[in-house]
Amino acid sequence: MVSLLGVKNLQENYLVPKHEIVPKERAQEILAKYGADAKKLPHLLREDPVVEEIGAKKGDLVRIVRESQTAGKAIYYRIVV
């Protein structure tokens, strides 16, 4: 399948940051570390092309790693809805 960006793997495109599913046991540690509740995290839709590509399902925690000129790497977490 070729995406709208014209590549088979969306994460090969330099504009798309790395997305990965956080294992369930690690997800609980991360939420506890930041004092966060999964319901309060920003959302990613199940229909998002990258979410479909990595095989994430509703309720999965996804780590997004963006390259930053000022911070080096910036890590974000989103919950799939």
mmCIF file of the N, C-alpha and C atoms, coordinates in Angstrom:
data_MODEL
# 
_entry.id   MODEL 
# 
loop_
_atom_site.group_PDB 
_atom_site.id 
_atom_site.type_symbol 
_atom_site.label_atom_id 
_atom_site.label_alt_id 
_atom_site.label_comp_id 
_atom_site.label_asym_id 
_atom_site.label_entity_id 
_atom_site.label_seq_id 
_atom_site.pdbx_PDB_ins_code 
_atom_site.Cartn_x 
_atom_site.Cartn_y 
_atom_site.Cartn_z 
_atom_site.occupancy 
_atom_site.B_iso_or_equiv 
_atom_site.pdbx_formal_charge 
_atom_site.auth_seq_id 
_atom_site.auth_comp_id 
_atom_site.auth_asym_id 
_atom_site.auth_atom_id 
_atom_site.pdbx_PDB_model_num 
ATOM 1   N N  . MET A 1 1  ? 0.838  -1.184 0.000  1.00 0.00 ? 1  MET A N  1 
ATOM 2   C CA . MET A 1 1  ? 0.000  0.000  0.000  1.00 0.00 ? 1  MET A CA 1 
ATOM 3   C C  . MET A 1 1  ? 0.883  1.248  0.000  1.00 0.00 ? 1  MET A C  1 
ATOM 4   N N  . VAL A 1 2  ? 0.599  2.176  -0.861 1.00 0.00 ? 2  VAL A N  1 
ATOM 5   C CA . VAL A 1 2  ? 1.333  3.440  -0.942 1.00 0.00 ? 2  VAL A CA 1 
ATOM 6   C C  . VAL A 1 2  ? 0.495  4.517  -0.274 1.00 0.00 ? 2  VAL A C  1 
ATOM 7   N N  . SER A 1 3  ? 1.114  5.289  0.596  1.00 0.00 ? 3  SER A N  1 
ATOM 8   C CA . SER A 1 3  ? 0.408  6.323  1.346  1.00 0.00 ? 3  SER A CA 1 
ATOM 9   C C  . SER A 1 3  ? 0.240  7.594  0.520  1.00 0.00 ? 3  SER A C  1 
ATOM 10  N N  . LEU A 1 4  ? -0.425 8.570  1.117  1.00 0.00 ? 4  LEU A N  1 
ATOM 11  C CA . LEU A 1 4  ? -0.600 9.866  0.465  1.00 0.00 ? 4  LEU A CA 1 
ATOM 12  C C  . LEU A 1 4  ? 0.730  10.578 0.237  1.00 0.00 ? 4  LEU A C  1 
ATOM 13  N N  . LEU A 1 5  ? 1.718  10.253 1.066  1.00 0.00 ? 5  LEU A N  1 
ATOM 14  C CA . LEU A 1 5  ? 3.024  10.888 0.914  1.00 0.00 ? 5  LEU A CA 1 
ATOM 15  C C  . LEU A 1 5  ? 3.867  10.195 -0.148 1.00 0.00 ? 5  LEU A C  1 
ATOM 16  N N  . GLY A 1 6  ? 3.330  9.126  -0.765 1.00 0.00 ? 6  GLY A N  1 
ATOM 17  C CA . GLY A 1 6  ? 4.027  8.461  -1.842 1.00 0.00 ? 6  GLY A CA 1 
ATOM 18  C C  . GLY A 1 6  ? 5.060  7.444  -1.401 1.00 0.00 ? 6  GLY A C  1 
ATOM 19  N N  . VAL A 1 7  ? 5.009  6.988  -0.160 1.00 0.00 ? 7  VAL A N  1 
ATOM 20  C CA . VAL A 1 7  ? 5.950  5.979  0.332  1.00 0.00 ? 7  VAL A CA 1 
ATOM 21  C C  . VAL A 1 7  ? 5.179  4.808  0.915  1.00 0.00 ? 7  VAL A C  1 
ATOM 22  N N  . LYS A 1 8  ? 5.803  3.644  0.909  1.00 0.00 ? 8  LYS A N  1 
ATOM 23  C CA . LYS A 1 8  ? 5.153  2.466  1.470  1.00 0.00 ? 8  LYS A CA 1 
ATOM 24  C C  . LYS A 1 8  ? 5.153  2.517  2.993  1.00 0.00 ? 8  LYS A C  1 
ATOM 25  N N  . ASN A 1 9  ? 6.227  2.978  3.577  1.00 0.00 ? 9  ASN A N  1 
ATOM 26  C CA . ASN A 1 9  ? 6.345  3.084  5.027  1.00 0.00 ? 9  ASN A CA 1 
ATOM 27  C C  . ASN A 1 9  ? 6.343  4.574  5.380  1.00 0.00 ? 9  ASN A C  1 
ATOM 28  N N  . LEU A 1 10 ? 5.279  5.027  6.036  1.00 0.00 ? 10 LEU A N  1 
ATOM 29  C CA . LEU A 1 10 ? 5.152  6.456  6.356  1.00 0.00 ? 10 LEU A CA 1 
ATOM 30  C C  . LEU A 1 10 ? 6.323  6.980  7.172  1.00 0.00 ? 10 LEU A C  1 
ATOM 31  N N  . GLN A 1 11 ? 6.850  6.158  8.066  1.00 0.00 ? 11 GLN A N  1 
ATOM 32  C CA . GLN A 1 11 ? 7.913  6.623  8.943  1.00 0.00 ? 11 GLN A CA 1 
ATOM 33  C C  . GLN A 1 11 ? 9.254  6.776  8.227  1.00 0.00 ? 11 GLN A C  1 
ATOM 34  N N  . GLU A 1 12 ? 9.311  6.370  6.964  1.00 0.00 ? 12 GLU A N  1 
ATOM 35  C CA . GLU A 1 12 ? 10.517 6.603  6.168  1.00 0.00 ? 12 GLU A CA 1 
ATOM 36  C C  . GLU A 1 12 ? 10.587 8.052  5.696  1.00 0.00 ? 12 GLU A C  1 
ATOM 37  N N  . ASN A 1 13 ? 9.449  8.750  5.727  1.00 0.00 ? 13 ASN A N  1 
ATOM 38  C CA . ASN A 1 13 ? 9.413  10.139 5.298  1.00 0.00 ? 13 ASN A CA 1 
ATOM 39  C C  . ASN A 1 13 ? 10.002 11.018 6.402  1.00 0.00 ? 13 ASN A C  1 
ATOM 40  N N  . TYR A 1 14 ? 10.859 11.938 6.026  1.00 0.00 ? 14 TYR A N  1 
ATOM 41  C CA . TYR A 1 14 ? 11.531 12.787 7.015  1.00 0.00 ? 14 TYR A CA 1 
ATOM 42  C C  . TYR A 1 14 ? 10.566 13.705 7.774  1.00 0.00 ? 14 TYR A C  1 
ATOM 43  N N  . LEU A 1 15 ? 9.377  13.919 7.259  1.00 0.00 ? 15 LEU A N  1 
ATOM 44  C CA . LEU A 1 15 ? 8.404  14.780 7.926  1.00 0.00 ? 15 LEU A CA 1 
ATOM 45  C C  . LEU A 1 15 ? 7.604  14.053 9.011  1.00 0.00 ? 15 LEU A C  1 
ATOM 46  N N  . VAL A 1 16 ? 7.653  12.733 9.013  1.00 0.00 ? 16 VAL A N  1 
ATOM 47  C CA . VAL A 1 16 ? 6.865  11.942 9.964  1.00 0.00 ? 16 VAL A CA 1 
ATOM 48  C C  . VAL A 1 16 ? 7.773  11.483 11.100 1.00 0.00 ? 16 VAL A C  1 
ATOM 49  N N  . PRO A 1 17 ? 7.482  11.895 12.343 1.00 0.00 ? 17 PRO A N  1 
ATOM 50  C CA . PRO A 1 17 ? 8.316  11.471 13.463 1.00 0.00 ? 17 PRO A CA 1 
ATOM 51  C C  . PRO A 1 17 ? 8.128  9.983  13.757 1.00 0.00 ? 17 PRO A C  1 
ATOM 52  N N  . LYS A 1 18 ? 9.068  9.410  14.491 1.00 0.00 ? 18 LYS A N  1 
ATOM 53  C CA . LYS A 1 18 ? 9.008  7.992  14.844 1.00 0.00 ? 18 LYS A CA 1 
ATOM 54  C C  . LYS A 1 18 ? 7.862  7.768  15.836 1.00 0.00 ? 18 LYS A C  1 
ATOM 55  N N  . HIS A 1 19 ? 7.028  6.773  15.547 1.00 0.00 ? 19 HIS A N  1 
ATOM 56  C CA . HIS A 1 19 ? 5.925  6.370  16.422 1.00 0.00 ? 19 HIS A CA 1 
ATOM 57  C C  . HIS A 1 19 ? 6.169  4.933  16.854 1.00 0.00 ? 19 HIS A C  1 
ATOM 58  N N  . GLU A 1 20 ? 5.950  4.627  18.125 1.00 0.00 ? 20 GLU A N  1 
ATOM 59  C CA . GLU A 1 20 ? 6.069  3.253  18.592 1.00 0.00 ? 20 GLU A CA 1 
ATOM 60  C C  . GLU A 1 20 ? 5.076  2.997  19.713 1.00 0.00 ? 20 GLU A C  1 
ATOM 61  N N  . ILE A 1 21 ? 4.575  1.766  19.764 1.00 0.00 ? 21 ILE A N  1 
ATOM 62  C CA . ILE A 1 21 ? 3.630  1.377  20.812 1.00 0.00 ? 21 ILE A CA 1 
ATOM 63  C C  . ILE A 1 21 ? 4.419  1.086  22.074 1.00 0.00 ? 21 ILE A C  1 
ATOM 64  N N  . VAL A 1 22 ? 3.963  1.641  23.186 1.00 0.00 ? 22 VAL A N  1 
ATOM 65  C CA . VAL A 1 22 ? 4.597  1.392  24.475 1.00 0.00 ? 22 VAL A CA 1 
ATOM 66  C C  . VAL A 1 22 ? 3.962  0.122  25.062 1.00 0.00 ? 22 VAL A C  1 
ATOM 67  N N  . PRO A 1 23 ? 4.786  -0.861 25.489 1.00 0.00 ? 23 PRO A N  1 
ATOM 68  C CA . PRO A 1 23 ? 4.220  -2.069 26.102 1.00 0.00 ? 23 PRO A CA 1 
ATOM 69  C C  . PRO A 1 23 ? 3.362  -1.712 27.324 1.00 0.00 ? 23 PRO A C  1 
ATOM 70  N N  . LYS A 1 24 ? 2.301  -2.490 27.557 1.00 0.00 ? 24 LYS A N  1 
ATOM 71  C CA . LYS A 1 24 ? 1.332  -2.197 28.632 1.00 0.00 ? 24 LYS A CA 1 
ATOM 72  C C  . LYS A 1 24 ? 2.002  -1.991 29.987 1.00 0.00 ? 24 LYS A C  1 
ATOM 73  N N  . GLU A 1 25 ? 2.934  -2.877 30.367 1.00 0.00 ? 25 GLU A N  1 
ATOM 74  C CA . GLU A 1 25 ? 3.562  -2.741 31.681 1.00 0.00 ? 25 GLU A CA 1 
ATOM 75  C C  . GLU A 1 25 ? 4.410  -1.473 31.777 1.00 0.00 ? 25 GLU A C  1 
ATOM 76  N N  . ARG A 1 26 ? 5.056  -1.097 30.682 1.00 0.00 ? 26 ARG A N  1 
ATOM 77  C CA . ARG A 1 26 ? 5.858  0.132  30.654 1.00 0.00 ? 26 ARG A CA 1 
ATOM 78  C C  . ARG A 1 26 ? 4.940  1.363  30.628 1.00 0.00 ? 26 ARG A C  1 
ATOM 79  N N  . ALA A 1 27 ? 3.786  1.241  29.989 1.00 0.00 ? 27 ALA A N  1 
ATOM 80  C CA . ALA A 1 27 ? 2.834  2.357  29.910 1.00 0.00 ? 27 ALA A CA 1 
ATOM 81  C C  . ALA A 1 27 ? 2.393  2.780  31.308 1.00 0.00 ? 27 ALA A C  1 
ATOM 82  N N  . GLN A 1 28 ? 2.121  1.799  32.176 1.00 0.00 ? 28 GLN A N  1 
ATOM 83  C CA . GLN A 1 28 ? 1.701  2.120  33.542 1.00 0.00 ? 28 GLN A CA 1 
ATOM 84  C C  . GLN A 1 28 ? 2.811  2.865  34.296 1.00 0.00 ? 28 GLN A C  1 
ATOM 85  N N  . GLU A 1 29 ? 4.057  2.454  34.079 1.00 0.00 ? 29 GLU A N  1 
ATOM 86  C CA . GLU A 1 29 ? 5.196  3.138  34.716 1.00 0.00 ? 29 GLU A CA 1 
ATOM 87  C C  . GLU A 1 29 ? 5.301  4.591  34.247 1.00 0.00 ? 29 GLU A C  1 
ATOM 88  N N  . ILE A 1 30 ? 5.133  4.795  32.955 1.00 0.00 ? 30 ILE A N  1 
ATOM 89  C CA . ILE A 1 30 ? 5.234  6.148  32.385 1.00 0.00 ? 30 ILE A CA 1 
ATOM 90  C C  . ILE A 1 30 ? 4.127  7.041  32.922 1.00 0.00 ? 30 ILE A C  1 
ATOM 91  N N  . LEU A 1 31 ? 2.895  6.526  32.939 1.00 0.00 ? 31 LEU A N  1 
ATOM 92  C CA . LEU A 1 31 ? 1.771  7.321  33.456 1.00 0.00 ? 31 LEU A CA 1 
ATOM 93  C C  . LEU A 1 31 ? 1.994  7.675  34.923 1.00 0.00 ? 31 LEU A C  1 
ATOM 94  N N  . ALA A 1 32 ? 2.488  6.719  35.711 1.00 0.00 ? 32 ALA A N  1 
ATOM 95  C CA . ALA A 1 32 ? 2.755  6.975  37.130 1.00 0.00 ? 32 ALA A CA 1 
ATOM 96  C C  . ALA A 1 32 ? 3.878  8.004  37.296 1.00 0.00 ? 32 ALA A C  1 
ATOM 97  N N  . LYS A 1 33 ? 4.919  7.881  36.491 1.00 0.00 ? 33 LYS A N  1 
ATOM 98  C CA . LYS A 1 33 ? 6.057  8.807  36.573 1.00 0.00 ? 33 LYS A CA 1 
ATOM 99  C C  . LYS A 1 33 ? 5.625  10.254 36.369 1.00 0.00 ? 33 LYS A C  1 
ATOM 100 N N  . TYR A 1 34 ? 4.724  10.477 35.417 1.00 0.00 ? 34 TYR A N  1 
ATOM 101 C CA . TYR A 1 34 ? 4.284  11.836 35.104 1.00 0.00 ? 34 TYR A CA 1 
ATOM 102 C C  . TYR A 1 34 ? 2.992  12.218 35.812 1.00 0.00 ? 34 TYR A C  1 
ATOM 103 N N  . GLY A 1 35 ? 2.461  11.313 36.632 1.00 0.00 ? 35 GLY A N  1 
ATOM 104 C CA . GLY A 1 35 ? 1.217  11.606 37.342 1.00 0.00 ? 35 GLY A CA 1 
ATOM 105 C C  . GLY A 1 35 ? 0.072  11.853 36.374 1.00 0.00 ? 35 GLY A C  1 
ATOM 106 N N  . ALA A 1 36 ? 0.078  11.118 35.267 1.00 0.00 ? 36 ALA A N  1 
ATOM 107 C CA . ALA A 1 36 ? -0.920 11.327 34.218 1.00 0.00 ? 36 ALA A CA 1 
ATOM 108 C C  . ALA A 1 36 ? -1.972 10.225 34.249 1.00 0.00 ? 36 ALA A C  1 
ATOM 109 N N  . ASP A 1 37 ? -3.104 10.540 33.689 1.00 0.00 ? 37 ASP A N  1 
ATOM 110 C CA . ASP A 1 37 ? -4.195 9.592  33.516 1.00 0.00 ? 37 ASP A CA 1 
ATOM 111 C C  . ASP A 1 37 ? -4.375 9.421  32.012 1.00 0.00 ? 37 ASP A C  1 
ATOM 112 N N  . ALA A 1 38 ? -4.503 8.182  31.551 1.00 0.00 ? 38 ALA A N  1 
ATOM 113 C CA . ALA A 1 38 ? -4.622 7.921  30.108 1.00 0.00 ? 38 ALA A CA 1 
ATOM 114 C C  . ALA A 1 38 ? -5.765 8.717  29.483 1.00 0.00 ? 38 ALA A C  1 
ATOM 115 N N  . LYS A 1 39 ? -6.828 8.950  30.231 1.00 0.00 ? 39 LYS A N  1 
ATOM 116 C CA . LYS A 1 39 ? -7.976 9.693  29.700 1.00 0.00 ? 39 LYS A CA 1 
ATOM 117 C C  . LYS A 1 39 ? -7.654 11.160 29.440 1.00 0.00 ? 39 LYS A C  1 
ATOM 118 N N  . LYS A 1 40 ? -6.616 11.670 30.108 1.00 0.00 ? 40 LYS A N  1 
ATOM 119 C CA . LYS A 1 40 ? -6.267 13.087 29.970 1.00 0.00 ? 40 LYS A CA 1 
ATOM 120 C C  . LYS A 1 40 ? -5.166 13.334 28.933 1.00 0.00 ? 40 LYS A C  1 
ATOM 121 N N  . LEU A 1 41 ? -4.609 12.270 28.373 1.00 0.00 ? 41 LEU A N  1 
ATOM 122 C CA . LEU A 1 41 ? -3.561 12.434 27.362 1.00 0.00 ? 41 LEU A CA 1 
ATOM 123 C C  . LEU A 1 41 ? -4.164 12.885 26.041 1.00 0.00 ? 41 LEU A C  1 
ATOM 124 N N  . PRO A 1 42 ? -3.373 13.563 25.226 1.00 0.00 ? 42 PRO A N  1 
ATOM 125 C CA . PRO A 1 42 ? -3.842 13.898 23.877 1.00 0.00 ? 42 PRO A CA 1 
ATOM 126 C C  . PRO A 1 42 ? -4.136 12.613 23.096 1.00 0.00 ? 42 PRO A C  1 
ATOM 127 N N  . HIS A 1 43 ? -5.022 12.689 22.126 1.00 0.00 ? 43 HIS A N  1 
ATOM 128 C CA . HIS A 1 43 ? -5.488 11.511 21.404 1.00 0.00 ? 43 HIS A CA 1 
ATOM 129 C C  . HIS A 1 43 ? -4.852 11.356 20.033 1.00 0.00 ? 43 HIS A C  1 
ATOM 130 N N  . LEU A 1 44 ? -4.784 10.104 19.606 1.00 0.00 ? 44 LEU A N  1 
ATOM 131 C CA . LEU A 1 44 ? -4.482 9.739  18.227 1.00 0.00 ? 44 LEU A CA 1 
ATOM 132 C C  . LEU A 1 44 ? -5.663 8.890  17.766 1.00 0.00 ? 44 LEU A C  1 
ATOM 133 N N  . LEU A 1 45 ? -6.183 9.162  16.608 1.00 0.00 ? 45 LEU A N  1 
ATOM 134 C CA . LEU A 1 45 ? -7.310 8.377  16.108 1.00 0.00 ? 45 LEU A CA 1 
ATOM 135 C C  . LEU A 1 45 ? -6.830 7.037  15.566 1.00 0.00 ? 45 LEU A C  1 
ATOM 136 N N  . ARG A 1 46 ? -7.657 5.999  15.764 1.00 0.00 ? 46 ARG A N  1 
ATOM 137 C CA . ARG A 1 46 ? -7.329 4.671  15.231 1.00 0.00 ? 46 ARG A CA 1 
ATOM 138 C C  . ARG A 1 46 ? -7.156 4.717  13.722 1.00 0.00 ? 46 ARG A C  1 
ATOM 139 N N  . GLU A 1 47 ? -7.838 5.634  13.066 1.00 0.00 ? 47 GLU A N  1 
ATOM 140 C CA . GLU A 1 47 ? -7.782 5.745  11.612 1.00 0.00 ? 47 GLU A CA 1 
ATOM 141 C C  . GLU A 1 47 ? -6.553 6.498  11.109 1.00 0.00 ? 47 GLU A C  1 
ATOM 142 N N  . ASP A 1 48 ? -5.754 7.044  12.013 1.00 0.00 ? 48 ASP A N  1 
ATOM 143 C CA . ASP A 1 48 ? -4.543 7.757  11.614 1.00 0.00 ? 48 ASP A CA 1 
ATOM 144 C C  . ASP A 1 48 ? -3.640 6.783  10.845 1.00 0.00 ? 48 ASP A C  1 
ATOM 145 N N  . PRO A 1 49 ? -3.129 7.182  9.676  1.00 0.00 ? 49 PRO A N  1 
ATOM 146 C CA . PRO A 1 49 ? -2.316 6.261  8.875  1.00 0.00 ? 49 PRO A CA 1 
ATOM 147 C C  . PRO A 1 49 ? -1.112 5.662  9.613  1.00 0.00 ? 49 PRO A C  1 
ATOM 148 N N  . VAL A 1 50 ? -0.432 6.440  10.444 1.00 0.00 ? 50 VAL A N  1 
ATOM 149 C CA . VAL A 1 50 ? 0.722  5.903  11.167 1.00 0.00 ? 50 VAL A CA 1 
ATOM 150 C C  . VAL A 1 50 ? 0.261  4.923  12.245 1.00 0.00 ? 50 VAL A C  1 
ATOM 151 N N  . VAL A 1 51 ? -0.856 5.201  12.894 1.00 0.00 ? 51 VAL A N  1 
ATOM 152 C CA . VAL A 1 51 ? -1.401 4.296  13.911 1.00 0.00 ? 51 VAL A CA 1 
ATOM 153 C C  . VAL A 1 51 ? -1.736 2.951  13.265 1.00 0.00 ? 51 VAL A C  1 
ATOM 154 N N  . GLU A 1 52 ? -2.357 3.004  12.100 1.00 0.00 ? 52 GLU A N  1 
ATOM 155 C CA . GLU A 1 52 ? -2.663 1.763  11.377 1.00 0.00 ? 52 GLU A CA 1 
ATOM 156 C C  . GLU A 1 52 ? -1.383 1.040  10.981 1.00 0.00 ? 52 GLU A C  1 
ATOM 157 N N  . GLU A 1 53 ? -0.386 1.784  10.545 1.00 0.00 ? 53 GLU A N  1 
ATOM 158 C CA . GLU A 1 53 ? 0.874  1.186  10.094 1.00 0.00 ? 53 GLU A CA 1 
ATOM 159 C C  . GLU A 1 53 ? 1.595  0.443  11.218 1.00 0.00 ? 53 GLU A C  1 
ATOM 160 N N  . ILE A 1 54 ? 1.605  1.013  12.426 1.00 0.00 ? 54 ILE A N  1 
ATOM 161 C CA . ILE A 1 54 ? 2.322  0.360  13.529 1.00 0.00 ? 54 ILE A CA 1 
ATOM 162 C C  . ILE A 1 54 ? 1.455  -0.680 14.230 1.00 0.00 ? 54 ILE A C  1 
ATOM 163 N N  . GLY A 1 55 ? 0.176  -0.746 13.877 1.00 0.00 ? 55 GLY A N  1 
ATOM 164 C CA . GLY A 1 55 ? -0.704 -1.771 14.446 1.00 0.00 ? 55 GLY A CA 1 
ATOM 165 C C  . GLY A 1 55 ? -1.243 -1.434 15.824 1.00 0.00 ? 55 GLY A C  1 
ATOM 166 N N  . ALA A 1 56 ? -1.299 -0.156 16.160 1.00 0.00 ? 56 ALA A N  1 
ATOM 167 C CA . ALA A 1 56 ? -1.819 0.248  17.471 1.00 0.00 ? 56 ALA A CA 1 
ATOM 168 C C  . ALA A 1 56 ? -3.335 0.082  17.517 1.00 0.00 ? 56 ALA A C  1 
ATOM 169 N N  . LYS A 1 57 ? -3.826 -0.243 18.696 1.00 0.00 ? 57 LYS A N  1 
ATOM 170 C CA . LYS A 1 57 ? -5.259 -0.445 18.901 1.00 0.00 ? 57 LYS A CA 1 
ATOM 171 C C  . LYS A 1 57 ? -5.774 0.538  19.949 1.00 0.00 ? 57 LYS A C  1 
ATOM 172 N N  . LYS A 1 58 ? -7.083 0.654  20.034 1.00 0.00 ? 58 LYS A N  1 
ATOM 173 C CA . LYS A 1 58 ? -7.703 1.555  21.007 1.00 0.00 ? 58 LYS A CA 1 
ATOM 174 C C  . LYS A 1 58 ? -7.162 1.265  22.407 1.00 0.00 ? 58 LYS A C  1 
ATOM 175 N N  . GLY A 1 59 ? -6.743 2.331  23.091 1.00 0.00 ? 59 GLY A N  1 
ATOM 176 C CA . GLY A 1 59 ? -6.211 2.202  24.439 1.00 0.00 ? 59 GLY A CA 1 
ATOM 177 C C  . GLY A 1 59 ? -4.701 2.073  24.513 1.00 0.00 ? 59 GLY A C  1 
ATOM 178 N N  . ASP A 1 60 ? -4.033 1.867  23.369 1.00 0.00 ? 60 ASP A N  1 
ATOM 179 C CA . ASP A 1 60 ? -2.569 1.765  23.362 1.00 0.00 ? 60 ASP A CA 1 
ATOM 180 C C  . ASP A 1 60 ? -1.939 3.133  23.577 1.00 0.00 ? 60 ASP A C  1 
ATOM 181 N N  . LEU A 1 61 ? -0.840 3.124  24.300 1.00 0.00 ? 61 LEU A N  1 
ATOM 182 C CA . LEU A 1 61 ? -0.049 4.332  24.494 1.00 0.00 ? 61 LEU A CA 1 
ATOM 183 C C  . LEU A 1 61 ? 1.016  4.348  23.399 1.00 0.00 ? 61 LEU A C  1 
ATOM 184 N N  . VAL A 1 62 ? 1.146  5.476  22.708 1.00 0.00 ? 62 VAL A N  1 
ATOM 185 C CA . VAL A 1 62 ? 2.105  5.601  21.616 1.00 0.00 ? 62 VAL A CA 1 
ATOM 186 C C  . VAL A 1 62 ? 3.131  6.664  21.990 1.00 0.00 ? 62 VAL A C  1 
ATOM 187 N N  . ARG A 1 63 ? 4.405  6.322  21.820 1.00 0.00 ? 63 ARG A N  1 
ATOM 188 C CA . ARG A 1 63 ? 5.502  7.266  22.055 1.00 0.00 ? 63 ARG A CA 1 
ATOM 189 C C  . ARG A 1 63 ? 5.876  7.854  20.698 1.00 0.00 ? 63 ARG A C  1 
ATOM 190 N N  . ILE A 1 64 ? 5.964  9.175  20.643 1.00 0.00 ? 64 ILE A N  1 
ATOM 191 C CA . ILE A 1 64 ? 6.360  9.870  19.421 1.00 0.00 ? 64 ILE A CA 1 
ATOM 192 C C  . ILE A 1 64 ? 7.664  10.597 19.720 1.00 0.00 ? 64 ILE A C  1 
ATOM 193 N N  . VAL A 1 65 ? 8.680  10.317 18.908 1.00 0.00 ? 65 VAL A N  1 
ATOM 194 C CA . VAL A 1 65 ? 9.989  10.936 19.108 1.00 0.00 ? 65 VAL A CA 1 
ATOM 195 C C  . VAL A 1 65 ? 10.261 11.852 17.921 1.00 0.00 ? 65 VAL A C  1 
ATOM 196 N N  . ARG A 1 66 ? 10.379 13.138 18.226 1.00 0.00 ? 66 ARG A N  1 
ATOM 197 C CA . ARG A 1 66 ? 10.657 14.139 17.190 1.00 0.00 ? 66 ARG A CA 1 
ATOM 198 C C  . ARG A 1 66 ? 12.068 14.678 17.387 1.00 0.00 ? 66 ARG A C  1 
ATOM 199 N N  . GLU A 1 67 ? 12.745 14.874 16.277 1.00 0.00 ? 67 GLU A N  1 
ATOM 200 C CA . GLU A 1 67 ? 14.057 15.515 16.326 1.00 0.00 ? 67 GLU A CA 1 
ATOM 201 C C  . GLU A 1 67 ? 13.829 17.014 16.508 1.00 0.00 ? 67 GLU A C  1 
ATOM 202 N N  . SER A 1 68 ? 14.606 17.610 17.417 1.00 0.00 ? 68 SER A N  1 
ATOM 203 C CA . SER A 1 68 ? 14.452 19.026 17.711 1.00 0.00 ? 68 SER A CA 1 
ATOM 204 C C  . SER A 1 68 ? 15.810 19.712 17.636 1.00 0.00 ? 68 SER A C  1 
ATOM 205 N N  . GLN A 1 69 ? 15.852 20.851 16.980 1.00 0.00 ? 69 GLN A N  1 
ATOM 206 C CA . GLN A 1 69 ? 17.119 21.583 16.877 1.00 0.00 ? 69 GLN A CA 1 
ATOM 207 C C  . GLN A 1 69 ? 17.568 22.108 18.233 1.00 0.00 ? 69 GLN A C  1 
ATOM 208 N N  . THR A 1 70 ? 16.634 22.407 19.110 1.00 0.00 ? 70 THR A N  1 
ATOM 209 C CA . THR A 1 70 ? 16.990 22.974 20.411 1.00 0.00 ? 70 THR A CA 1 
ATOM 210 C C  . THR A 1 70 ? 17.106 21.925 21.515 1.00 0.00 ? 70 THR A C  1 
ATOM 211 N N  . ALA A 1 71 ? 16.262 20.913 21.489 1.00 0.00 ? 71 ALA A N  1 
ATOM 212 C CA . ALA A 1 71 ? 16.253 19.925 22.561 1.00 0.00 ? 71 ALA A CA 1 
ATOM 213 C C  . ALA A 1 71 ? 16.932 18.609 22.175 1.00 0.00 ? 71 ALA A C  1 
ATOM 214 N N  . GLY A 1 72 ? 17.323 18.453 20.930 1.00 0.00 ? 72 GLY A N  1 
ATOM 215 C CA . GLY A 1 72 ? 17.891 17.190 20.476 1.00 0.00 ? 72 GLY A CA 1 
ATOM 216 C C  . GLY A 1 72 ? 16.766 16.246 20.079 1.00 0.00 ? 72 GLY A C  1 
ATOM 217 N N  . LYS A 1 73 ? 16.122 15.671 21.082 1.00 0.00 ? 73 LYS A N  1 
ATOM 218 C CA . LYS A 1 73 ? 14.955 14.822 20.855 1.00 0.00 ? 73 LYS A CA 1 
ATOM 219 C C  . LYS A 1 73 ? 13.851 15.266 21.792 1.00 0.00 ? 73 LYS A C  1 
ATOM 220 N N  . ALA A 1 74 ? 12.649 15.307 21.270 1.00 0.00 ? 74 ALA A N  1 
ATOM 221 C CA . ALA A 1 74 ? 11.481 15.644 22.085 1.00 0.00 ? 74 ALA A CA 1 
ATOM 222 C C  . ALA A 1 74 ? 10.559 14.424 22.054 1.00 0.00 ? 74 ALA A C  1 
ATOM 223 N N  . ILE A 1 75 ? 10.153 13.957 23.241 1.00 0.00 ? 75 ILE A N  1 
ATOM 224 C CA . ILE A 1 75 ? 9.311  12.764 23.341 1.00 0.00 ? 75 ILE A CA 1 
ATOM 225 C C  . ILE A 1 75 ? 7.920  13.169 23.792 1.00 0.00 ? 75 ILE A C  1 
ATOM 226 N N  . TYR A 1 76 ? 6.922  12.651 23.082 1.00 0.00 ? 76 TYR A N  1 
ATOM 227 C CA . TYR A 1 76 ? 5.518  12.924 23.370 1.00 0.00 ? 76 TYR A CA 1 
ATOM 228 C C  . TYR A 1 76 ? 4.790  11.588 23.522 1.00 0.00 ? 76 TYR A C  1 
ATOM 229 N N  . TYR A 1 77 ? 3.730  11.594 24.295 1.00 0.00 ? 77 TYR A N  1 
ATOM 230 C CA . TYR A 1 77 ? 2.898  10.405 24.450 1.00 0.00 ? 77 TYR A CA 1 
ATOM 231 C C  . TYR A 1 77 ? 1.468  10.730 24.066 1.00 0.00 ? 77 TYR A C  1 
ATOM 232 N N  . ARG A 1 78 ? 0.837  9.805  23.358 1.00 0.00 ? 78 ARG A N  1 
ATOM 233 C CA . ARG A 1 78 ? -0.563 9.958  22.940 1.00 0.00 ? 78 ARG A CA 1 
ATOM 234 C C  . ARG A 1 78 ? -1.271 8.637  23.174 1.00 0.00 ? 78 ARG A C  1 
ATOM 235 N N  . ILE A 1 79 ? -2.582 8.707  23.394 1.00 0.00 ? 79 ILE A N  1 
ATOM 236 C CA . ILE A 1 79 ? -3.400 7.509  23.593 1.00 0.00 ? 79 ILE A CA 1 
ATOM 237 C C  . ILE A 1 79 ? -4.273 7.317  22.351 1.00 0.00 ? 79 ILE A C  1 
ATOM 238 N N  . VAL A 1 80 ? -4.390 6.075  21.900 1.00 0.00 ? 80 VAL A N  1 
ATOM 239 C CA . VAL A 1 80 ? -5.187 5.787  20.710 1.00 0.00 ? 80 VAL A CA 1 
ATOM 240 C C  . VAL A 1 80 ? -6.645 5.661  21.117 1.00 0.00 ? 80 VAL A C  1 
ATOM 241 N N  . VAL A 1 81 ? -7.501 6.402  20.410 1.00 0.00 ? 81 VAL A N  1 
ATOM 242 C CA . VAL A 1 81 ? -8.964 6.366  20.672 1.00 0.00 ? 81 VAL A CA 1 
ATOM 243 C C  . VAL A 1 81 ? -9.704 5.927  19.431 1.00 0.00 ? 81 VAL A C  1 
# 
